[in-house]
């Protein structure tokens, strides 16, 4: 079975209530961190980079994913835009060229919005 790769583009899951969306994203990452099968890589873009930064409610679960061998990549342009360049706490900062190269080399990706 091939490993999935996630592309997370927001810090909230789904449309509608922002409060509910943030809780759903927290639950999603919590469950993913405890699942038997893990993704190979998770890419964080746009508001999704907030999840990897200081103050995020999912830092512990994201660190558990890193400890399990999952590679986390946050968009550097997005970190700069949201003025979070010094707040990244888990995973690494990636440029768009690296993100595109990685995405093109992957077998299967799922976008979380």
Beta strands, then each sheet from edge to edge (+ up, - down):
strand 1: 5-8
strand 2: 41-44
strand 3: 71-75
strand 4: 92-94
strand 5: 109-112
sheet 1: 4+ 3+ 2+ 1+ 5+
end
